[in-house]
Amino acid sequence: MDKEIFQKCFDLAERGNYESRFIFTYYDENTKRSLIRNLAIILGKDKLVGLTGEQKVIFVQSEDPDKMRRMLLL
């Protein structure tokens, strides 16, 4: 993950006048933990928890195509 790129993406989404969501796919739990750890470093733990609670940051296992479809259609 490139910290500057992700920070700018989240900043743009926050300033925009449109609905946005970040969907991260992962292969296994180790990958998911790594994604969460990196995002917590980039955004801060409280911000990540808030965005996850608002479903603006979503984690979907790559082997669950039904959940991927549902999340993309929300």
trRosetta pair geometry for C-beta under 8 A, 3 or more apart (Angstrom, degrees):
i j d omega theta_ij theta_ji phi_ij phi_ji
1 5 8.0 -144 -180 62 65 105
1 6 5.9 5 -179 -30 106 140
1 35 7.7 119 -51 -128 136 61
1 38 4.6 120 34 158 146 145
1 39 7.6 -117 -155 -63 170 63
1 42 7.1 -92 137 -46 133 139
2 5 4.1 54 90 15 113 114
2 6 6.5 156 81 -11 60 87
3 6 6.2 -65 -148 43 26 104
3 7 6.0 27 159 -22 66 111
3 41 7.4 -73 -108 113 114 104
3 42 5.2 -167 -137 -107 79 99
4 7 5.7 -55 -143 36 28 112
4 8 6.4 26 159 -16 63 107
5 8 6.0 -60 -152 37 28 107
5 9 6.4 29 152 -21 64 107
6 9 5.5 -51 -146 34 35 114
6 10 6.3 29 158 -14 67 105
6 39 7.4 -123 168 -112 150 72
6 42 5.1 -9 97 -172 128 159
6 43 8.0 -87 136 -49 113 91
7 10 6.1 -59 -149 40 29 106
7 11 6.2 30 152 -20 64 109
7 42 5.8 -141 -67 -173 83 101
7 43 7.8 179 -104 -79 70 63
8 11 5.5 -54 -143 38 32 113
8 12 6.2 33 158 -19 66 105
9 12 5.9 -56 -149 36 27 109
9 13 6.4 25 154 -17 63 109
9 22 7.4 94 134 -93 125 126
10 13 5.6 -53 -145 38 32 112
10 14 6.3 35 155 -23 65 107
10 22 7.6 -35 -88 -39 84 146
10 42 7.7 136 2 135 145 114
10 43 6.3 -140 -158 -98 176 109
11 14 5.7 -57 -149 34 29 112
11 15 6.4 17 158 -10 65 110
12 15 6.0 -64 -145 43 29 103
12 16 6.1 40 156 -38 66 107
13 16 5.7 -47 -143 20 29 119
13 20 4.0 -123 -144 83 107 154
13 22 7.5 -85 -57 -44 170 102
13 56 7.6 142 146 -179 137 121
16 20 6.3 76 64 -26 138 129
20 56 6.8 50 94 -153 70 100
21 55 6.9 -18 -126 137 119 75
21 56 5.4 -133 -115 -146 63 48
21 57 7.6 -173 -164 -70 66 25
21 58 6.4 14 175 1 111 113
21 71 7.7 -158 138 173 144 91
21 74 7.2 65 -36 77 170 117
22 51 7.8 13 35 160 112 132
22 56 6.7 42 18 149 82 66
22 57 5.0 -8 66 -111 104 68
22 58 7.1 170 88 26 53 68
23 58 4.9 -18 -111 70 71 105
23 59 8.0 162 -161 -88 56 20
23 60 6.1 0 -173 6 101 118
23 68 7.7 107 168 -139 141 73
23 71 5.5 124 -116 136 133 132
23 72 7.1 -49 -25 -76 169 72
24 35 5.3 146 155 -173 149 148
24 39 7.9 -109 -41 -52 159 140
24 57 7.3 10 -2 -172 109 83
24 58 7.1 175 25 87 69 51
24 59 5.2 -24 72 -107 98 68
24 60 7.3 158 81 25 46 69
25 59 7.9 139 -102 -162 22 55
25 60 5.4 -36 -104 77 70 87
25 61 7.3 65 -159 -177 73 11
25 62 4.6 80 170 -78 115 84
25 68 7.1 14 -96 -103 117 116
26 29 8.0 86 131 -92 132 18
26 31 4.2 170 -163 106 102 111
26 32 4.3 141 106 -70 169 74
26 35 5.9 -114 -81 -8 125 142
26 59 6.2 -2 2 -168 119 100
26 60 7.6 153 21 77 74 38
26 61 6.1 -51 72 -110 78 53
26 62 6.5 -142 79 -20 24 92
27 31 5.0 78 42 10 81 156
27 61 7.5 69 -148 -156 12 75
27 62 5.4 -18 -92 24 55 127
27 63 7.7 72 -147 -24 53 97
28 31 5.3 100 54 10 63 102
28 32 7.2 -120 108 -4 35 92
29 32 5.3 -52 -145 37 38 115
29 33 6.3 40 156 -20 68 102
30 33 5.8 -52 -148 35 30 111
30 34 6.4 32 152 -19 63 107
31 34 5.6 -55 -150 36 32 113
31 35 6.4 36 152 -20 65 103
32 35 5.7 -52 -150 34 32 113
32 36 6.4 29 154 -16 65 106
32 59 5.8 84 -139 -178 105 141
32 61 7.7 -42 -65 -87 126 79
33 36 5.7 -56 -147 39 31 110
33 37 6.1 34 154 -21 66 107
34 37 5.7 -52 -144 36 30 112
34 38 6.3 26 158 -15 64 108
35 38 6.0 -61 -149 40 27 107
35 39 6.2 21 157 -14 65 111
35 59 6.8 144 94 -114 142 118
36 39 5.9 -58 -143 41 28 108
36 40 6.2 32 156 -23 64 107
36 48 7.3 118 -157 167 73 146
36 59 7.5 -28 -65 -70 97 149
37 40 5.8 -55 -149 33 27 112
37 41 6.7 28 152 -19 61 104
38 41 5.7 -52 -153 33 34 112
38 42 6.4 28 152 -15 67 108
39 42 5.5 -56 -143 41 35 110
39 43 5.6 -2 170 12 73 114
39 48 5.3 118 127 -113 105 130
39 57 7.1 129 -177 -161 155 150
40 43 6.7 -65 -123 56 22 85
40 44 6.9 -26 -170 154 56 11
40 45 4.8 26 -153 -87 106 67
40 48 5.1 -78 -93 4 65 157
43 47 4.3 -130 156 91 101 123
43 48 4.9 126 81 -58 129 85
43 51 7.2 -54 172 6 160 139
44 47 4.4 76 68 13 97 110
44 48 6.8 -172 85 -10 47 88
45 48 5.8 -61 -149 37 28 110
45 49 6.3 28 156 -19 66 107
46 49 5.8 -54 -147 36 31 111
46 50 6.3 31 154 -19 64 107
47 50 5.7 -56 -149 37 30 113
47 51 6.3 26 156 -15 66 108
48 51 5.9 -56 -143 40 29 107
48 52 6.1 30 156 -19 64 109
48 57 6.6 -55 -154 54 68 163
49 52 5.8 -57 -146 38 28 111
49 53 6.3 29 155 -20 63 108
50 53 5.7 -57 -148 36 29 112
50 54 6.4 17 157 -9 64 109
51 54 5.8 -60 -145 45 31 105
51 56 4.4 -85 -163 71 83 106
51 57 4.3 59 124 -2 111 110
52 55 7.4 27 -179 -83 34 32
52 56 7.7 -89 -64 52 21 67
52 57 5.0 -52 -78 72 64 101
52 58 7.6 135 -134 -82 67 41
55 58 6.0 26 -161 -71 72 105
55 74 7.2 -86 146 143 136 162
58 71 5.3 177 130 -149 157 134
60 64 6.1 -127 -179 71 88 112
60 67 5.2 -178 -142 115 109 112
60 68 5.2 131 148 -84 151 71
60 71 5.7 -124 -62 5 140 156
61 64 4.7 75 71 2 92 112
61 67 7.3 58 43 59 77 141
62 68 7.9 41 -132 -64 40 133
64 67 4.2 12 134 25 119 115
64 68 6.4 145 99 -21 71 86
65 68 5.3 -52 -147 35 39 117
65 69 6.4 43 155 -22 69 101
66 69 5.8 -51 -152 33 31 112
66 70 6.5 30 151 -17 64 105
67 70 5.5 -53 -147 37 36 113
67 71 6.2 33 156 -18 68 107
68 71 6.0 -59 -147 38 28 108
68 72 6.3 24 157 -17 64 110
69 72 5.9 -61 -148 38 27 108
69 73 6.3 13 160 -10 64 115
70 73 6.1 -70 -148 43 26 103
70 74 6.9 47 154 -48 63 92
71 74 5.9 -29 -153 -4 35 116
